[in-house]
Amino acid sequence: MEETKTSIIKLQKAVEDDQKQLQQLIPGLPDEISMECLVRVPYQFHSNMKSVCHTWQHLISHPSFYQQRLKSGTSEHLVCLVQPLPPINDSTTATTTEYDDNPLDSNSGNNNKTTKNEDKQEQQQPIHSPPQYALSIYNATHNIWQRTSPTEGSGIPMFCQCLALPSSGKLLLLGGWDPTTLEPVPHVFIMDFIGTTGATCNWRRGASMSVPRSFFACAVIGSSKVCVAGGHDSLKNALRSAEIYDVETDQWKMLPDMIEERDECQGLTWEGDSKFWVVSGYGTESQGQFRSDAEFYDLYSGCWSKVDGVWPFSSASPRGTTTAVCVNRDKHQSLWFLGGDRQQQQQSREVVKVSDTIRLEIVDSIPLPNCITGTTPCVTTFDYVGQEGGNHKNKHRLFVMSGGGGRGSSTLACGECDGEGAFISDGYSNDGTIKWNHIHTPVEFSGFPYSASSLII
């Protein structure tokens, strides 16, 4: 009897030890050590990690896990771009285009070690009629290109706006044209990079905008709200209407109309500010003549205000070529513009006083890499977060990409991307100019990006 009792006690103790181990992130290791290990696993393996156990699934699907990655300097930088799928030569046999359910999955993707022969094979993509668009994702940390698209329908709307919500790890695709009818659409697609529960990325349809629109301004305010304004309707009439979307509640609300019609305008916000800026654009009767003024909507006052002299480039669109940068949250924040008429960029630097606390001034002109040709480039920015001597270090980096220049001989290191490749800024040279690092771009990712945004995961 005594032996039986002893055996039961030992069994109970063994079960309790097993349960404790099951509750640990990694059995046999303190959770603090385990967390240090897990946050260092590259994002491309996270979908696999979620399949290990429920504990890991809940952990890796929670924003706090990615906040810990940010603190530890192990975050990854993703640049998301809306691009057309490439056509092929008529003589090439068409094949079926495949989308990766999980962008940056460990078993898929293109890195910059792609050979020339592989690039030639990648050129054999299907001919798309009507043209199809998809979301390309460049992992700037690990040099990986990947493509994804919502599972329903054929690709994503043409010319849709790509907008990231950094605090929640979500990406929104808004508006654009139906690729078949070429009519503006009110669609909203939401991709969740964090809250996925399996091996596939979590795409869902959000509530549609109240007004179908294309070539409009949009920007994120706060952690979960998105403002849109302007653009044009199905008759190519420039719009004054504006609305705001709460991603968490999935609801749209109309805002007061802007003072002016604005097609091909650019939306901007700055961190910690309650104002939604709509820069330049043109009216229905003045297509292609970009306005020099801007408007901003203050969420607290509920009113629009117009500011003259903000956009000095009358022949250049701000859409896709302008990005807001928080240089110093307590002192000043900047609007950076790349492309357009370089002679215009050299004009006198006029100071525009918006209020006692807001002043706009052109403080610098940023030359692009010489090999950027063709259409005006698309630009986005991100804070490069890393560690140096245990101290966190932040600096702003610009991602710039053009397309359609054609491949052939090149002066770049890869020998192929002249006029097409992408670049990331990397500090300043001794003469004060920005240094640009070239990114080899596989041919199927060389199409012109119509919209771009970035996330830190």
Number of C-alpha atoms within 10 A of each C-alpha: 6 7 8 9 10 11 12 12 12 12 12 12 12 12 12 12 12 13 11 12 14 14 12 16 19 16 13 11 12 11 14 9 11 15 17 14 11 18 22 13 14 16 23 19 14 23 23 15 18 20 14 10 11 12 14 18 20 14 16 22 20 15 16 12 17 24 16 15 21 18 15 18 20 22 24 20 21 23 20 25 28 26 26 24 23 20 19 17 12 9 7 13 11 15 10 8 10 10 16 17 17 23 25 26 19 14 9 15 18 16 17 14 12 13 12 14 8 12 15 12 12 16 17 19 20 18 20 15 9 11 16 20 24 20 24 24 24 25 24 16 14 16 17 20 25 21 26 20 23 20 14 10 8 14 19 29 30 25 23 29 25 22 23 23 23 16 15 21 17 20 21 23 23 28 29 26 23 19 20 13 9 13 18 26 24 19 23 20 21 20 21 17 20 21 18 21 16 16 16 15 22 19 21 15 15 20 18 18 22 15 19 19 29 30 27 27 28 27 24 22 23 15 14 17 18 21 26 26 32 32 31 26 18 14 9 15 17 27 24 18 22 23 19 22 22 16 19 10 11 13 14 19 12 16 18 13 17 21 15 20 22 32 32 25 26 28 28 21 22 21 15 11 12 16 21 25 26 28 27 33 33 24 23 15 10 12 15 16 16 24 25 17 17 23 22 21 22 15 15 8 9 10 14 18 13 17 17 15 16 22 20 19 19 18 13 20 25 27 24 25 23 22 23 18 23 18 13 9 12 8 7 13 16 16 17 19 20 22 21 18 13 13 8 14 19 11 11 8 13 13 13 15 15 14 9 6 6 10 11 19 14 20 11 11 16 13 13 18 17 8 16 22 19 14 15 21 24 26 28 24 22 22 17 19 19 18 13 8 6 9 11 13 13 12 13 15 17 22 22 25 28 24 24 14 19 16 15 11 11 13 12 15 11 18 13 21 27 24 25 26 29 24 22 20 18 15 15 11 10 7 6 8 13 18 17 20 14 18 21 25 26 23 22 22 26 25 24 22 24 23 22 26 26 24 24 24 23
